[in-house]
Amino acid sequence: MFPIRQTWQALAAFASPRVSFAHTDPEQLHAVLAEQAAAANREAVEHATSAAAWNVDELHVQPGVLEVRRDVLADVHYLEGLLIGARRRGLDAELIERLAAAVDTGHELTVLLADVALTTITAPTAGH
């Protein structure tokens, strides 16, 4: 029978991808990280295939890029909240440094994705 904590973790994971529990055992955390990577890898072929199917021209790429950028922006804002809270509470300097680096990288990614979206708008060809 599942202990109560495991039952709540399973329910939380089912209900929301944002809800999770802290792990104090490095092996447990490594297992969670490995499962996240494995789940993404299992879906990678389907995602790539469906995304590639829409790449008929530049404008067909744009909606997918905008969707990814929207999701990244939301996640970066969430990370910023974690960073603000960590700084306010004086948490470990290495944690703050790595959160700040993740936030900066996220912002860089949103800029790159905006650039990608802008390149999907092509100049009209002669005769159009």
C-alpha positions in Angstrom: 0.0 0.0 0.0 1.2 3.5 -0.8 2.3 5.7 2.0 0.2 8.9 2.2 3.1 11.1 0.9 3.5 9.0 -2.2 -0.2 9.1 -2.8 -0.3 12.9 -2.5 2.8 13.1 -4.8 1.0 11.0 -7.4 -2.1 13.0 -7.2 -0.2 16.3 -7.4 1.8 15.1 -10.4 -1.4 14.0 -12.2 -3.3 17.3 -11.4 -0.6 19.8 -12.3 2.8 19.7 -13.7 3.8 22.6 -11.5 3.0 20.9 -8.3 5.7 18.7 -6.9 7.5 17.9 -3.7 11.0 18.6 -2.5 13.4 15.7 -2.4 16.1 15.5 0.3 17.7 12.4 -1.1 20.1 13.0 -4.0 19.2 9.6 -5.5 15.5 10.5 -5.5 16.2 13.8 -7.2 18.4 12.2 -9.8 15.6 9.7 -10.5 13.1 12.6 -11.0 15.5 14.4 -13.3 16.1 11.2 -15.3 12.4 10.5 -15.6 11.8 14.1 -16.8 14.4 13.6 -19.5 13.1 10.1 -20.4 9.5 11.4 -20.7 10.7 14.3 -23.0 12.8 11.8 -25.0 9.8 9.5 -25.4 7.7 12.4 -26.8 10.6 13.9 -28.9 10.0 11.9 -32.1 6.2 12.7 -32.1 6.9 16.4 -31.4 9.5 16.7 -34.0 7.5 14.8 -36.6 4.3 16.9 -36.0 6.3 20.2 -36.0 8.2 19.3 -39.2 4.9 18.4 -40.9 3.8 22.1 -40.7 7.0 23.6 -42.1 5.5 24.1 -45.6 6.8 27.7 -45.6 8.1 30.4 -43.2 4.6 31.5 -42.0 3.6 28.0 -41.1 6.6 27.9 -38.6 5.5 31.1 -36.9 2.6 29.9 -34.7 4.7 27.1 -33.2 7.5 29.5 -32.4 5.1 31.9 -30.8 3.5 29.2 -28.7 6.9 28.0 -27.5 7.9 31.6 -26.7 4.7 32.2 -24.7 5.4 29.1 -22.7 9.1 30.0 -22.1 8.1 33.5 -21.0 5.6 32.1 -18.4 8.3 29.7 -17.1 10.9 32.4 -16.9 8.5 34.6 -14.9 7.9 31.7 -12.5 11.7 31.2 -12.2 12.1 34.9 -11.5 9.6 34.5 -8.6 11.7 31.7 -7.2 14.8 33.8 -7.5 13.2 36.8 -5.8 12.0 34.6 -3.0 15.5 33.0 -2.6 17.2 36.4 -2.5 14.7 37.8 0.1 15.2 34.8 2.3 18.9 34.8 2.0 19.1 31.3 0.7 22.3 29.6 -0.4 24.5 31.8 -2.7 25.0 29.0 -5.2 21.3 28.4 -5.5 20.7 32.1 -6.2 23.6 32.2 -8.7 22.2 29.3 -10.6 18.6 30.5 -10.5 19.8 33.9 -11.8 21.7 32.2 -14.7 18.6 30.1 -15.6 16.5 33.3 -15.6 19.1 35.1 -17.8 19.2 32.2 -20.2 15.4 32.1 -20.3 15.3 35.7 -21.2 18.0 35.2 -23.9 15.9 32.3 -25.3 12.8 34.5 -25.5 14.7 37.1 -27.4 16.0 34.5 -29.8 12.5 33.1 -30.3 11.2 36.6 -31.1 14.0 36.9 -33.7 13.0 33.5 -35.1 9.3 34.7 -35.3 10.3 37.9 -37.1 12.3 35.9 -39.7 9.1 34.0 -40.6 7.8 37.2 -42.3 9.3 37.2 -45.7 9.3 40.0 -48.3 6.7 39.4 -51.1 8.2 37.9 -54.2 8.0 39.7 -57.6 4.7 39.3 -59.2 2.6 39.0 -56.0 
